[in-house]
């Protein structure tokens, strides 16, 4: 399987699909409302405060939104078991269980 920046091609394609799904306004970034929707869809039950903390942790350029690169870095950290992101593993489970990943 081909790797794209530490991801298999299937994982990368699924990240693109997921990013586009939650970038509801097609702004090429995920804002606070969109990240909250993503967390709610994953039934993670996070409050707005937790969503803000997550955004602060992931928004490396301080724009207040997640770019695709920042989203990929988030996913990579989850895959590596980053303890600062404990509790968000459901995202990687969701990405790995999609039909395109070939594992679900």
C-alpha positions, 0 to 999 in steps of 0.5 A: 500500500502506498504511503502519502506523508505517513498515511496509506493512500486509503487513509489520505483519501478518507481524510480528504473526504472527511475534511470536505464533509465537515468543511460545510461552507467550502472555505478550505478550513474547519471552523469552530461550528464545523469542528463541534459538528464533527465531534457531535457526529462522532458521538463524543459528547464534547462541550463547546469548551472542549471543542475550543481547547481542541481548536487551540491545540490544533490551530498551529497558525492561530487562524481560529480554523483548521486547515487541511494540513492542521487536520492531517497533523491532528489525525497523525497525532491520533494515530501515533497515540498522542496522550494530549489528544486522549479521548479523540481516538473515536475519530481515527476509529471512524476513519478506519471503519469506512468502506474506503479504508478496506478494514471495515 
